[in-house]
Amino acid sequence: MKTSKTLAAFAALAQETRLAVFRLLVKTGPEELSAGDIARRLDVHAATLSSHLAQLERADLLKSRRVHRHIYYGVDYEGARELIAFLTEDCCQGHPEICGPAFGHVPRNPTVFT
């Protein structure tokens, strides 16, 4: 993962609403939520939410799909995985399992960084 992409992901997550959206969708798993559902669950105005969703999507942390007039959002697991792998790549001299369960379960995929 390039540094600029990592910085975009951190910038996207460095705001309370965007972090809440990302965490909500991570908890939801592979099921996508409509923008309206996200707004209701987080008690955020739809107009405000759309810019937050767009920034998370530009940072490759969310992906969207349109079905008629509704847009559904889910986690971009590849982008999230790349961010986590980037952060833990050099952990414990290349052995993240030493750091404990929070880091030890992250799969390393060397092709992601080529």
Backbone bond lengths (Angstrom), bond angles and torsions (degrees), N, CA, C in turn:
res aa  C-N    CA-C-N  psi(-1)  N-CA   C-N-CA  omega(-1)  CA-C   N-CA-C  phi
1 M - - - 1.452 - - 1.519 107.96 -
2 K 1.306 115.77 133.17 1.462 120.80 179.50 1.523 110.60 -74.48
3 T 1.314 115.26 152.71 1.457 120.78 -179.42 1.527 111.19 -59.13
4 S 1.320 118.03 -40.63 1.468 120.46 -178.85 1.528 111.07 -63.29
5 K 1.321 117.08 -37.76 1.464 120.92 178.23 1.529 110.07 -68.78
6 T 1.316 116.97 -38.88 1.461 121.28 177.54 1.524 110.45 -64.05
7 L 1.316 117.29 -43.90 1.461 121.01 179.06 1.529 111.01 -63.50
8 A 1.325 117.47 -37.86 1.473 120.50 177.55 1.527 110.30 -63.82
9 A 1.331 116.88 -40.13 1.466 120.59 178.76 1.526 110.69 -65.56
10 F 1.327 117.03 -44.28 1.463 119.91 178.18 1.525 111.23 -64.23
11 A 1.316 117.44 -41.37 1.461 120.41 178.78 1.528 110.14 -62.62
12 A 1.320 116.62 -39.38 1.465 119.93 179.22 1.525 111.22 -65.58
13 L 1.302 117.36 -37.88 1.468 121.13 -177.54 1.529 113.12 -84.57
14 A 1.332 116.95 -9.35 1.468 120.93 -175.68 1.528 112.46 -87.41
15 Q 1.314 115.76 36.69 1.455 121.35 178.35 1.523 106.84 -145.40
16 E 1.309 116.81 136.88 1.463 122.40 -170.04 1.534 113.89 -56.38
17 T 1.306 118.06 -47.69 1.471 120.34 -177.91 1.521 111.08 -67.03
18 R 1.339 116.67 -44.83 1.471 119.37 -179.52 1.520 110.87 -63.64
19 L 1.316 117.18 -40.27 1.465 119.87 177.28 1.522 110.08 -63.31
20 A 1.315 117.88 -41.05 1.464 121.68 178.66 1.530 110.89 -63.77
21 V 1.327 117.16 -40.32 1.470 120.75 177.90 1.526 109.57 -62.51
22 F 1.312 116.43 -48.66 1.464 120.22 -178.30 1.529 110.75 -60.75
23 R 1.319 116.89 -45.31 1.473 120.20 -179.89 1.532 111.15 -65.13
24 L 1.321 117.82 -38.71 1.460 120.98 177.30 1.524 110.67 -60.67
25 L 1.316 116.26 -46.11 1.464 119.52 -178.08 1.522 112.14 -71.69
26 V 1.322 117.91 -31.46 1.466 120.40 174.26 1.527 109.31 -64.13
27 K 1.334 116.75 -43.84 1.471 120.74 178.88 1.521 111.42 -64.22
28 T 1.329 116.23 -34.72 1.458 121.09 -178.93 1.520 111.23 -67.99
29 G 1.321 116.95 -27.33 1.465 120.47 179.44 1.516 111.10 81.75
30 P 1.328 116.64 -149.32 1.469 119.32 -175.50 1.529 114.04 -70.19
31 E 1.327 117.31 -12.75 1.460 120.49 176.90 1.531 108.85 -69.70
32 E 1.316 116.22 133.00 1.459 120.37 178.47 1.521 109.81 -90.97
33 L 1.319 116.09 155.75 1.461 121.92 176.27 1.523 108.90 -120.74
34 S 1.316 115.67 144.99 1.462 118.74 175.36 1.525 108.49 -72.87
35 A 1.322 115.01 158.86 1.465 119.56 178.01 1.524 110.13 -58.40
36 G 1.325 117.16 -37.47 1.462 120.78 178.45 1.514 112.38 -64.09
37 D 1.339 117.14 -41.59 1.463 120.66 177.33 1.527 111.12 -63.11
38 I 1.321 116.12 -42.27 1.466 120.19 178.96 1.524 109.56 -61.90
39 A 1.326 116.63 -45.39 1.468 121.12 -179.54 1.523 110.68 -60.29
40 R 1.327 117.58 -44.13 1.473 120.71 179.71 1.526 111.54 -65.81
41 R 1.301 116.83 -45.35 1.472 119.93 -177.02 1.517 112.29 -64.78
42 L 1.327 116.52 -32.84 1.469 120.25 -178.19 1.525 112.61 -101.02
43 D 1.319 116.77 -0.97 1.463 122.05 -179.31 1.531 110.88 54.90
44 V 1.342 114.43 53.90 1.458 122.22 -179.94 1.527 107.37 -123.25
45 H 1.314 117.42 140.17 1.459 121.27 177.18 1.521 110.05 -64.97
46 A 1.320 116.25 138.36 1.463 121.73 -177.17 1.530 112.11 -57.49
47 A 1.321 117.42 -40.21 1.466 120.74 -179.39 1.524 111.17 -62.96
48 T 1.312 116.41 -39.59 1.463 121.06 178.25 1.523 110.68 -70.42
49 L 1.318 115.74 -40.38 1.452 121.04 -175.79 1.520 112.57 -63.83
50 S 1.318 118.02 -36.39 1.464 120.27 -174.60 1.524 112.08 -59.32
51 S 1.314 118.36 -39.08 1.471 119.56 178.68 1.521 111.44 -69.03
52 H 1.334 117.03 -35.18 1.466 120.29 177.38 1.531 110.65 -66.65
53 L 1.319 116.38 -42.99 1.474 120.56 178.78 1.526 110.35 -62.66
54 A 1.316 116.63 -40.98 1.463 120.46 179.74 1.528 111.22 -62.91
55 Q 1.325 117.34 -41.03 1.464 119.58 -179.77 1.528 110.74 -67.15
56 L 1.316 117.51 -40.88 1.470 120.43 177.25 1.528 111.10 -63.93
57 E 1.315 116.21 -36.38 1.461 119.66 178.77 1.527 111.00 -70.36
58 R 1.325 117.66 -41.56 1.474 120.75 177.38 1.524 111.07 -61.90
59 A 1.320 117.25 -29.59 1.470 121.70 179.69 1.527 111.92 -84.53
60 D 1.321 117.40 6.44 1.473 123.09 -179.84 1.526 112.91 61.70
61 L 1.333 116.39 32.88 1.454 120.54 176.24 1.534 111.45 -104.31
62 L 1.328 116.61 -21.02 1.462 122.04 176.26 1.515 108.61 -129.88
63 K 1.326 114.87 157.90 1.458 120.61 170.66 1.523 106.99 -132.18
64 S 1.307 115.75 155.26 1.458 119.67 -177.55 1.519 110.33 -132.29
65 R 1.327 113.38 160.13 1.468 119.77 172.07 1.519 107.37 -146.74
66 R 1.314 114.30 143.83 1.453 120.80 -178.28 1.521 109.23 -99.57
67 V 1.321 115.37 132.91 1.457 122.70 172.69 1.526 105.84 -126.93
68 H 1.327 115.11 104.97 1.458 121.90 -175.43 1.526 109.36 56.24
69 R 1.310 118.75 -116.71 1.464 121.16 -177.23 1.521 113.15 -95.83
70 H 1.313 117.82 1.44 1.468 121.36 -177.30 1.525 110.59 -107.53
71 I 1.320 114.97 144.79 1.462 120.83 174.39 1.520 107.13 -113.96
72 Y 1.314 115.81 128.81 1.460 122.48 179.88 1.520 109.08 -107.92
73 Y 1.335 115.00 139.17 1.461 121.40 -176.94 1.522 110.24 -120.49
74 G 1.317 114.57 144.64 1.455 121.90 174.54 1.520 108.24 -146.70
75 V 1.299 115.51 168.72 1.464 120.62 179.24 1.525 109.09 -70.72
76 D 1.304 115.95 136.84 1.467 120.99 169.69 1.524 105.20 -84.89
77 Y 1.314 115.70 92.62 1.461 119.82 -172.39 1.519 112.59 -63.88
78 E 1.294 117.98 -32.02 1.465 119.62 177.67 1.525 110.35 -65.46
79 G 1.327 117.11 -44.92 1.462 120.57 178.13 1.519 112.11 -63.72
80 A 1.333 116.96 -43.13 1.468 120.81 178.42 1.523 110.54 -64.90
81 R 1.318 116.43 -40.93 1.470 121.13 179.22 1.524 110.39 -63.89
82 E 1.327 116.48 -40.70 1.466 119.93 178.26 1.527 111.16 -62.75
83 L 1.328 117.04 -40.67 1.460 120.61 179.25 1.527 110.55 -63.97
84 I 1.311 117.34 -46.85 1.467 120.81 179.67 1.524 110.31 -63.77
85 A 1.315 117.24 -42.97 1.467 120.57 179.23 1.525 110.77 -63.52
86 F 1.325 117.16 -40.40 1.463 121.11 177.84 1.520 110.83 -60.14
87 L 1.329 116.40 -43.54 1.458 121.00 -178.06 1.524 112.51 -67.84
88 T 1.312 116.67 -31.78 1.467 119.89 -174.76 1.525 112.85 -105.73
89 E 1.308 117.16 2.95 1.463 121.26 -175.58 1.530 112.72 -53.47
90 D 1.301 117.60 -43.69 1.464 120.80 -176.79 1.520 112.82 -103.91
91 C 1.325 117.01 11.18 1.459 120.97 -178.35 1.528 110.63 -61.39
92 C 1.296 115.71 133.35 1.468 121.98 175.02 1.525 111.42 52.36
93 Q 1.318 116.16 45.88 1.461 123.21 177.60 1.528 112.23 54.86
94 G 1.340 115.55 42.68 1.453 120.70 176.41 1.514 114.95 87.13
95 H 1.321 117.37 8.32 1.469 122.07 179.51 1.525 109.24 -124.99
96 P 1.347 117.85 76.47 1.464 120.15 -175.51 1.526 113.43 -63.56
97 E 1.317 118.33 -20.70 1.468 120.12 178.97 1.527 112.00 -63.03
98 I 1.322 117.90 -22.29 1.461 121.99 177.49 1.533 110.53 -66.63
99 C 1.318 116.78 -31.45 1.466 122.05 -175.77 1.523 112.57 -71.89
100 G 1.284 119.25 -12.17 1.457 122.10 178.61 1.510 112.17 113.70
101 P 1.320 116.13 -178.54 1.456 120.42 -172.92 1.522 114.80 -64.36
102 A 1.313 118.26 -26.18 1.463 119.02 -179.37 1.523 111.50 -65.43
103 F 1.336 116.81 -28.81 1.455 120.18 -178.59 1.517 112.48 -109.49
104 G 1.292 117.63 -27.19 1.456 120.79 -173.60 1.510 114.81 -65.85
105 H 1.342 118.58 -22.25 1.458 120.23 -177.33 1.516 113.51 -88.45
106 V 1.327 118.84 -4.31 1.458 121.36 -176.67 1.522 109.05 -74.91
107 P 1.347 117.52 117.75 1.459 118.84 179.75 1.515 110.67 -70.68
108 R 1.290 115.75 137.80 1.462 120.58 177.84 1.516 107.58 -94.69
109 N 1.308 116.03 130.06 1.443 122.14 -179.93 1.524 107.77 -129.58
110 P 1.331 117.38 95.36 1.460 119.51 -174.21 1.533 113.00 -61.54
111 T 1.326 118.66 -24.08 1.453 119.62 -179.03 1.522 112.23 -71.01
112 V 1.323 117.50 -18.13 1.459 121.12 179.71 1.518 111.16 -64.26
113 F 1.318 117.64 -29.62 1.465 121.31 -171.73 1.521 113.05 -100.04
114 T 1.303 117.94 9.35 1.468 118.18 -178.54 1.491 111.59 -87.31
